C-alpha cells in the first residue's frame, strides 16, 4: 500500500508491505547468498589485510556479519582465536565492530581448550587496548545473570557442578584482569551495579547474581566496601517491598489451607481410607519478593560464616574479621540506619555481632555515641536508640552485665537531661524532646522485656533500684504519656511488683487527659505517641530464619508478675487495631504472652473504665513481644 505522498509524486513508499511469498523469496535469497568458508578460506588475517592494504571493507563487513549470525564449530572457533591472538596489537578502535563481535561469541559452552584460548585472547586484548575494557567487562559479568528459564541449573539458587565449572572460567578471567590492570576496578564496580537484576525478577535470577557478586569478594576483598553497600541497597529494596503484614497474611492463608487438609485427612481416616501422604515440599515463602529476600539473606549469612571461623583463630585472622566489621558497619550506617521500618536486612549485623562479644560491644558503643551526639539529626539519634533497645532485648548472646550497664547509661543520660531542663523553661512537647522520650521508652522496653533476668537476685534488684526509675516517670516531661501503651503498662507491672516505681496512677491520669478529644464514633484521639521502631522484632523468613534460633531471645514472662486471678479472662484482651507508620509488627493480630501479662497488670490495678476503652490501650498492638 502506498502513502498519499507517493500517490501524488509517483515515488514508491518506503512503507510498502510485501506479500508472504515475496518475504520468503527475499529470505531465501539471503540464505543462498554466496559466502566464504570461514576460517578455512579467508579467515581473520586475510580480512584485516584487505582493509589495511586495499581499504576493502566489503570482506570485513561480510566477516562481521558471519560472526554475528552463524554458530562456529569448535574447530573453527579455535582457529579464529589463534588468529585473533596473533593480530591483537592491530585491533585498534578502528576495528571496534569486529572486536565486539569477537568478544560476543559464545565460549562458555565449548570445550576446555576453546575456553582457554578465548580467555587468553581477551586478556591480551584488554591489556593492549583499554578501549575495549568496558565492553569486555560487561560481557563477562552478564554471564553471572541466570536466564529466566535456567532454573534447573540453579537449584536452591546454588549452581549445579556444570554451571559452577563454567562460572569458574568467568571469575578466573576477571580475577586475572583485575590483578593485571588495577584501573579496571572502577569499571567492574560500575558494571556490577548496572547489571544487578530487577528486584521483581525470579528468585533464582536475583539469587544467582548475588551468588556471583559474593564470589567476586572471595578473590578480590578490596571491593568489600563498595559491594557490601551495594548489596545492602538491593536487599533493602527487597525488604521494603515485602512488608511484614503482607508476609504474615500470606503465611496465614497457607496455615488455613493446611488445617483444611488435615480435616480432609481426618475424614478419610474415619471412613477407613488412608490416602497416600504427599511428598514434603521445599520450604518456601508464599510472598514472591519475600522468597527472593529469604534466598538472598541465606546467601549473605553463609558469606558471613566465613568470618565466624576466623573468630576462633589467631590475631591475624581476627584483624581480618575486625576489618570486615568496619565495612559492614559503614554499610549499615549509610544504608540501613537512615531507613525507617525495615524488617530483615539489619539482622545481618545482628548475626555478625554474635561471632564475638567485642563486636556486639562495638556495635552498641557506636549506636550510643550517635544517640548522644547533638550534632547528629534527631531521626538518626532516635533510630540509634531504637536499635540499642531492640538489640539489648533480643540478643541472647549478650551477657546480663552488659545489658545492665547500658540501662545505667541510658538512665543517667535521661536524669541529666531532666536536671538541665529544670534549670530553664523547657518545651515539653514530643517533637522538641524526641530523643529524650526515645531513651525513656528504651529503658521501659528493656526492663519489661528482660524482667526475668533483671530481677533474678538481690544484686540485680539493687541495680534496678539505683536507676531511680520513680524520678524518671514522675518528672515534668511525663515520658509514659508518649510511650507505646503495651510498653508502658508492662513496665508499670514490673516496677510495681518489685516496688521500683508506681506508674498506674500516672497512666490513669494520662488516659483521662486523652479523652478530652472525642469524635462522633466515640474513639479517643491520643495527644502524642512516640513513632517507634523495634528493628529486631521476630524474623519471619523461613530458610534463613534457622540462623536466628540459637542467638535470638523470645519473650518470657516473669511468673511473679503473673496472677491466677486473671487467667480465665485472657481471651478478652484480643482487640484489633489499625496499623500506622512506626508500629512495625507491633500491629500483629497475634496476642502474645507479653501483651496478656500487660493486660493482667492493668486490670489488677483496677484502672478506670474510660482508660480501658482508650484505643491507646488496645492490646492487639505488640511492641515486638511474640509467642515462643
VODO-339834 format. One record per residue (C-alpha): z, x, y. Coordinates in steps of 0.05 Angstrom, whole numbers, padded with zeros to 5 digits, always signed. Last residue first. Layout:
ZXY
...
***
This chain:
+01433+00156-00372
+01429+00100-00322
+01407+00115-00252
+01442+00138-00189
+01387+00156-00139
+01414+00118-00079
+01402+00052-00113
+01385-00011-00074
+01391-00071-00121
+01463-00072-00099
+01458-00117-00039
+01508-00092+00012
+01462-00082+00071
+01434-00151+00057
+01500-00180+00084
+01522-00237+00040
+01580-00197+00011
+01603-00179+00081
+01606-00252+00100
+01650-00266+00041
+01703-00218+00068
+01724-00159+00028
+01771-00166-00031
+01781-00090-00041
+01773-00102-00116
+01708-00135-00100
+01681-00073-00066
+01706-00027-00119
+01672-00069-00172
+01607-00069-00134
+01608+00007-00128
+01622+00013-00203
+01561-00030-00217
+01519+00010-00168
+01538+00076-00201
+01527+00049-00271
+01456+00029-00256
+01422-00035-00236
+01348-00026-00248
+01304-00061-00196
+01292+00005-00162
+01300+00004-00087
+01335+00071-00083
+01272+00099-00113
+01255+00125-00044
+01291+00082+00007
+01262+00120+00065
+01208+00071+00083
+01227+00001+00063
+01230-00038-00001
+01254-00110-00004
+01319-00128-00040
+01338-00151-00109
+01408-00173-00127
+01437-00156-00195
+01511-00153-00178
+01530-00217-00213
+01514-00184-00280
+01576-00141-00277
+01624-00201-00272
+01657-00194-00341
+01674-00122-00327
+01713-00137-00263
+01784-00140-00287
+01773-00080-00333
+01774-00033-00272
+01735+00030-00263
+01756+00087-00216
+01799+00119-00270
+01740+00119-00316
+01700+00164-00270
+01628+00143-00271
+01574+00188-00299
+01510+00199-00261
+01456+00240-00295
+01453+00315-00284
+01388+00352-00296
+01384+00421-00328
+01375+00407-00402
+01334+00343-00393
+01288+00367-00337
+01237+00405-00378
+01224+00343-00420
+01197+00309-00357
+01132+00349-00360
+01101+00304-00412
+01133+00239-00390
+01134+00236-00313
+01190+00195-00283
+01239+00247-00257
+01304+00216-00232
+01321+00227-00158
+01316+00299-00135
+01287+00286-00066
+01340+00237-00041
+01310+00211+00024
+01349+00173+00076
+01330+00136+00139
+01401+00124+00164
+01414+00051+00179
+01424+00022+00248
+01443-00047+00272
+01431-00084+00208
+01395-00151+00211
+01432-00208+00177
+01390-00257+00138
+01407-00330+00153
+01334-00351+00149
+01335-00373+00221
+01356-00304+00245
+01425-00273+00252
+01445-00218+00299
+01521-00211+00308
+01530-00207+00233
+01526-00131+00238
+01593-00128+00273
+01626-00165+00215
+01598-00114+00166
+01624-00056+00206
+01693-00086+00206
+01691-00094+00131
+01667-00023+00120
+01722+00004+00165
+01775-00035+00128
+01746-00010+00062
+01748+00063+00083
+01818+00087+00068
+01817+00162+00058
+01838+00214+00005
+01886+00168-00032
+01856+00185-00100
+01831+00116-00118
+01818+00100-00044
+01773+00161-00034
+01733+00145-00097
+01724+00071-00080
+01704+00085-00008
+01652+00136-00032
+01622+00082-00077
+01620+00032-00019
+01589+00082+00030
+01537+00107-00020
+01518+00036-00040
+01514+00016+00033
+01467+00071+00056
+01503+00105+00112
+01496+00082+00184
+01563+00046+00192
+01600+00097+00150
+01589+00150+00203
+01637+00117+00253
+01618+00163+00311
+01686+00155+00342
+01720+00188+00283
+01753+00146+00228
+01707+00169+00171
+01715+00243+00189
+01789+00242+00201
+01801+00209+00134
+01757+00261+00099
+01803+00317+00119
+01767+00366+00073
+01833+00396+00050
+01848+00334+00008
+01784+00347-00031
+01808+00418-00045
+01875+00392-00068
+01841+00344-00115
+01804+00402-00148
+01868+00442-00156
+01904+00381-00184
+01850+00371-00237
+01786+00335-00255
+01776+00302-00187
+01713+00339-00165
+01682+00337-00234
+01689+00261-00244
+01673+00248-00170
+01606+00284-00174
+01564+00225-00149
+01614+00196-00101
+01634+00264-00073
+01561+00286-00068
+01540+00222-00032
+01598+00220+00017
+01587+00293+00038
+01511+00282+00044
+01525+00219+00085
+01566+00260+00133
+01512+00313+00139
+01459+00261+00152
+01502+00229+00205
+01510+00295+00240
+01435+00310+00235
+01418+00241+00264
+01463+00248+00325
+01419+00225+00383
+01378+00178+00340
+01438+00146+00307
+01472+00129+00372
+01540+00159+00390
+01520+00184+00460
+01572+00235+00479
+01620+00239+00537
+01647+00309+00532
+01706+00342+00499
+01705+00294+00441
+01634+00315+00423
+01655+00387+00410
+01711+00363+00365
+01664+00316+00327
+01613+00371+00315
+01668+00419+00293
+01690+00367+00242
+01619+00358+00217
+01609+00433+00209
+01675+00440+00171
+01656+00381+00126
+01588+00410+00108
+01616+00480+00094
+01674+00451+00052
+01626+00409+00012
+01583+00471+00004
+01641+00510-00025
+01659+00453-00072
+01589+00451-00101
+01591+00526-00110
+01658+00522-00145
+01630+00470-00192
+01579+00519-00220
+01507+00496-00212
+01467+00489-00277
+01472+00413-00280
+01436+00407-00214
+01435+00333-00194
+01489+00324-00142
+01486+00392-00108
+01410+00389-00106
+01410+00318-00078
+01459+00335-00022
+01424+00401-00004
+01355+00369-00005
+01379+00313+00041
+01410+00364+00088
+01343+00401+00091
+01307+00336+00105
+01353+00322+00164
+01342+00392+00192
+01266+00384+00184
+01268+00316+00218
+01312+00343+00275
+01265+00399+00294
+01291+00470+00288
+01322+00504+00348
+01389+00472+00334
+01395+00513+00270
+01450+00484+00225
+01403+00448+00177
+01356+00507+00173
+01411+00555+00152
+01436+00503+00102
+01368+00499+00070
+01361+00574+00063
+01432+00580+00035
+01419+00526-00016
+01356+00561-00041
+01389+00629-00042
+01447+00602-00082
+01399+00569-00131
+01362+00635-00139
+01428+00672-00150
+01444+00626-00207
+01385+00648-00247
+01329+00611-00283
+01353+00543-00258
+01324+00557-00189
+01254+00554-00219
+01264+00483-00244
+01289+00455-00178
+01233+00492-00142
+01182+00459-00187
+01221+00395-00180
+01196+00390-00108
+01129+00365-00134
+01159+00302-00165
+01175+00246-00116
+01154+00260-00045
+01189+00216+00007
+01173+00254+00071
+01132+00317+00074
+01160+00372+00120
+01198+00404+00062
+01139+00402+00014
+01083+00440+00048
+01106+00498+00092
+01178+00504+00068
+01159+00495-00005
+01100+00543-00001
+01144+00596+00031
+01198+00582-00021
+01150+00594-00078
+01126+00659-00048
+01197+00683-00037
+01213+00663-00109
+01153+00704-00131
+01184+00766-00100
+01250+00750-00133
+01217+00746-00201
+01182+00813-00191
+01247+00844-00168
+01279+00818-00232
+01226+00854-00274
+01244+00920-00242
+01319+00906-00248
+01315+00897-00324
+01301+00837-00368
+01334+00769-00379
+01309+00737-00315
+01239+00762-00331
+01232+00710-00386
+01241+00655-00335
+01185+00687-00294
+01133+00670-00347
+01164+00601-00352
+01138+00587-00282
+01067+00581-00309
+01091+00532-00363
+01125+00491-00309
+01060+00491-00269
+01020+00468-00329
+01068+00411-00341
+01064+00392-00268
+00988+00390-00273
+00989+00345-00335
+01041+00298-00303
+01001+00295-00238
+00938+00275-00276
+00978+00221-00313
+01010+00198-00248
+00939+00191-00220
+00920+00145-00278
+00984+00103-00278
+00996+00086-00350
+01026+00155-00363
+01010+00185-00430
+01048+00201-00493
+00997+00213-00548
+00990+00154-00594
+01032+00143-00656
+00989+00117-00714
+00994+00043-00721
+01042+00017-00775
+01007-00020-00830
+01024-00093-00833
+01085-00118-00872
+01074-00189-00896
+01134-00225-00925
+01133-00281-00874
+01196-00254-00842
+01163-00185-00839
+01103-00213-00803
+01147-00249-00752
+01186-00184-00740
+01122-00145-00728
+01099-00198-00678
+01166-00192-00641
+01160-00116-00640
+01090-00122-00611
+01116-00167-00556
+01170-00116-00540
+01119-00061-00537
+01076-00101-00488
+01137-00112-00444
+01152-00037-00445
+01080-00022-00424
+01086-00071-00366
+01150-00034-00346
+01110+00031-00345
+01060+00000-00297
+01115-00024-00250
+01153+00042-00254
+01093+00083-00236
+01075+00036-00179
+01147+00039-00152
+01149+00114-00155
+01086+00123-00114
+01026+00158-00148
+00982+00173-00088
+01038+00212-00054
+01045+00257-00115
+00971+00270-00125
+00963+00295-00054
+01028+00335-00061
+00998+00368-00123
+00938+00389-00083
+00979+00417-00025
+01027+00452-00073
+00967+00483-00109
+00941+00511-00043
+01010+00540-00027
+01012+00572-00095
+00942+00600-00086
+00953+00631-00018
+01017+00667-00033
+01000+00686-00105
+00934+00720-00090
+00962+00790-00099
+00981+00767-00169
+00908+00780-00191
+00908+00785-00267
+00955+00727-00283
+00940+00693-00216
+00869+00677-00237
+00895+00642-00299
+00934+00596-00252
+00868+00576-00220
+00836+00568-00288
+00888+00519-00313
+00885+00483-00246
+00811+00471-00259
+00825+00443-00328
+00880+00398-00301
+00835+00369-00247
+00777+00358-00296
+00821+00339-00356
+00857+00286-00313
+00791+00252-00293
+00776+00257-00219
+00818+00217-00170
+00847+00281-00139
+00778+00308-00120
+00765+00374-00154
+00783+00441-00121
+00715+00472-00104
+00730+00488-00031
+00799+00517-00043
+00776+00563-00098
+00715+00582-00056
+00757+00600+00005
+00804+00642-00038
+00746+00678-00073
+00711+00693-00008
+00775+00721+00023
+00786+00766-00037
+00715+00793-00038
+00731+00846+00013
+00772+00881-00040
+00707+00904-00074
+00716+00940-00141
+00780+00906-00164
+00758+00837-00141
+00691+00844-00176
+00722+00868-00240
+00771+00810-00241
+00715+00760-00229
+00675+00789-00288
+00736+00785-00334
+00751+00715-00310
+00681+00690-00325
+00677+00725-00392
+00746+00697-00412
+00721+00628-00394
+00672+00630-00452
+00725+00652-00502
+00772+00597-00477
+00717+00545-00487
+00708+00566-00559
+00783+00570-00572
+00792+00500-00543
+00814+00496-00471
+00881+00463-00455
+00878+00399-00414
+00912+00361-00470
+00847+00371-00509
+00798+00406-00462
+00733+00419-00500
+00732+00347-00525
+00738+00320-00454
+00672+00351-00431
+00641+00286-00408
+00667+00292-00336
+00647+00365-00334
+00702+00418-00334
+00707+00458-00270
+00720+00532-00281
+00646+00549-00287
+00640+00529-00213
+00683+00591-00200
+00628+00638-00224
+00570+00606-00186
+00613+00604-00123
+00628+00678-00130
+00554+00694-00136
+00534+00651-00076
+00587+00681-00031
+00575+00753-00053
+00499+00752-00049
+00491+00783+00020
+00542+00837-00001
+00484+00873-00035
+00497+00935-00078
+00566+00916-00104
+00544+00844-00113
+00482+00865-00152
+00517+00916-00196
+00569+00865-00218
+00518+00811-00228
+00474+00855-00272
+00532+00880-00314
+00558+00809-00324
+00488+00785-00344
+00480+00841-00394
+00548+00827-00425
+00535+00753-00431
+00468+00765-00464
+00500+00814-00513
+00555+00763-00531
+00507+00707-00549
+00487+00652-00502
+00526+00591-00478
+00557+00629-00420
+00490+00651-00392
+00457+00592-00358
+00414+00619-00302
+00440+00607-00231
+00448+00681-00215
+00374+00693-00230
+00352+00634-00187
+00397+00659-00131
+00364+00727-00136
+00294+00698-00132
+00309+00656-00072
+00345+00714-00037
+00285+00761-00046
+00281+00784+00027
+00357+00790+00025
+00348+00856-00014
+00334+00858-00088
+00306+00929-00088
+00372+00961-00109
+00377+00915-00169
+00309+00937-00195
+00330+00967-00261
+00386+00917-00272
+00337+00860-00264
+00291+00890-00317
+00348+00892-00368
+00369+00821-00348
+00298+00794-00359
+00292+00828-00427
+00358+00799-00448
+00338+00729-00425
+00271+00735-00462
+00307+00749-00527
+00360+00695-00515
+00307+00641-00506
+00293+00620-00434
+00301+00549-00410
+00247+00529-00361
+00250+00496-00293
+00288+00542-00247
+00266+00608-00276
+00193+00583-00281
+00194+00561-00208
+00219+00630-00187
+00162+00663-00226
+00109+00617-00197
+00135+00632-00127
+00131+00707-00140
+00062+00701-00171
+00036+00666-00109
+00074+00712-00063
+00021+00767-00060
+00041+00815-00005
-00004+00865-00040
+00042+00923-00057
+00112+00896-00046
+00098+00825-00069
+00055+00842-00129
+00106+00896-00149
+00162+00845-00149
+00125+00801-00198
+00104+00860-00240
+00177+00881-00249
+00203+00811-00262
+00160+00795-00321
+00084+00793-00328
+00060+00788-00400
+00123+00789-00443
+00171+00762-00390
+00147+00709-00382
+00082+00684-00412
+00041+00664-00352
+00029+00592-00337
-00034+00548-00339
-00018+00478-00316
-00011+00431-00375
+00057+00406-00352
+00034+00395-00281
-00029+00359-00303
+00013+00317-00350
+00059+00296-00293
-00001+00278-00248
-00032+00236-00304
+00034+00201-00318
+00041+00184-00244
-00030+00157-00241
-00018+00112-00301
+00048+00086-00270
+00009+00066-00207
+00019+00109-00146
+00050+00089-00080
+00023+00107-00012
+00079+00123+00036
+00040+00184+00061
-00009+00134+00089
-00083+00148+00086
-00117+00152+00154
-00164+00095+00172
-00135+00092+00242
-00117+00019+00246
-00098+00009+00172
-00060+00076+00173
-00015+00050+00229
+00000-00015+00193
+00022+00023+00131
-00019+00027+00068
+00000+00000+00000
***
